[in-house]
Every structure is written in structure tokens, then in C-alpha cells.
């Protein structure tokens, strides 16, 4: 099943709620991911632009995007980024396919 990296930045209001009432949001959203046919593989709190980084297995791009849309529509995140992931083996296969491409970069005339 394809993997996706979700990066989530909470709103200040969401952080205020979480500080007031600490809760495991990954545990809370797992049923919603399962309902879409997916599974959360791992998740971490993070420093920087995003507060949560999660890796999830989802059936396809449409389902991965649907979950991202549902979370964004909830109003507790200020930004969310979804990145499709490939295994290293898939990346090497992509390199081999790219090698066969007839693409030519733009050149100055």
C-alpha cells in the first residue's frame, strides 16, 4: 500500500486546547484513517514549521488527499502538507525509467 508523509501545523487555538486537555491526537484520528482503508505507521511531534509528522499507508492518492482535506477542513490546523513516499527500490526503478526518457533540458540559444 502506498505511503504518505503528513506534516501538520496546529493553530494557536488548537495548541491551547491540547495544553489544557492533553491528548494523543494520533490515537484519536486512527479510526478516521482506518475508515478510509489506511493505517498510521508512525508519528512524531516535531520542532519547526510543522508540529506533527506522520507516515500513513493509504490505498491511493485520492484517499490520501481526501484525508488531508478532511483534516484541513476541521479548522484546527493552520497548514498541512501531504507527500507521497517511495521506497528506495522504487526510487531506483524511477531512475532507470528516467534514463530511458527522451527529455532534453532547455538550452540558451
N, C-alpha and C positions, 0 to 999 in steps of 0.2 A: 504494500500500500504506500502511496507517495507520502513523503514527509514535508512538513511546512514549519517554518520558524515564525512564531508570532511574537512581536515586540509591542508591549503595551505601556503607555504613559498615562497614569491616572490624573484626574483633575484634582485641584486642591480640596474640593469638597469631598471627593472620594477618599482622599487620604485622611481628612478629618473624621470621616465615618469609620475608617479602618483603625485609626488610632483610638477612637472612643470605644469601638467594639471590634477588637482584633479577630480576624477570621481567615481561614485558609480559602482563598478565592479559587485556587486550582481545584480543590475538593468540591467547591460549590458549582463550578462550571463543567466539571467532568460529565455529569448526566446530559448536559446540553450537547456536548461533543459526541457522546455515545449515541444520542438520539439521531444524529446526522450520520452515523456509521463510522465515526472516528474514535481515536483513543489518544489521550495525552501521554506522551512517552516520558517527558521530564519537564521540569520548570524550575526557574530560579528567580529570586529577586536580584536586581542589578542596580549599579550606580550609573549615572549618566543620563542620556536623553530618554531612556526607557526604563521603567520600573520593574517590569516583568519580562522575562524571555522564556518562551515555552516552545517545545518541539512536540508536534502532534502528527499522528498518522491520520490522513483524511482520504476518503475514496477518490477524490478528483479535484481539479481546480475550481469547479463550480461550487462544490461543497465547502472547500477551504475559504473561498470568497464569501459564501453565504454566512459562515460562522463569523468572519471578520465584520461583515455588515451588521449582523445581529448585535455583536459586542459594541460596535461603534454607535449604533442607534440607541443603545441603553443609556447614554448620557454620562457615564462615569469615567470615560477615557477621553483625554484630550488629543491623543494620536495613537494610531495603531498601524503597524507595518507587518505585512504578510510576505514571507519569502519562500518560494518553492525551493526545496533542497534536493540535491542528487548525491548518491554515494560516490566515492572516489572512482569506483569501477565505471559508473555511468558517466562521470566526467571524462574519463579516458576514452570511452566509446564516443562521446561527443567530439573529442579532439580528433579521433580517427575519421569521423564523418566530416568535420570541418576541413580536414586535409584534402578531401575529395571535392570540396566546393570550388566553383569557378569564380567566386567573388574576387574582385580586384578593388583595392582601396582607391580613393580619389587622389589624383596627382595634379600638381601645378602644371599649367600649360605654358 
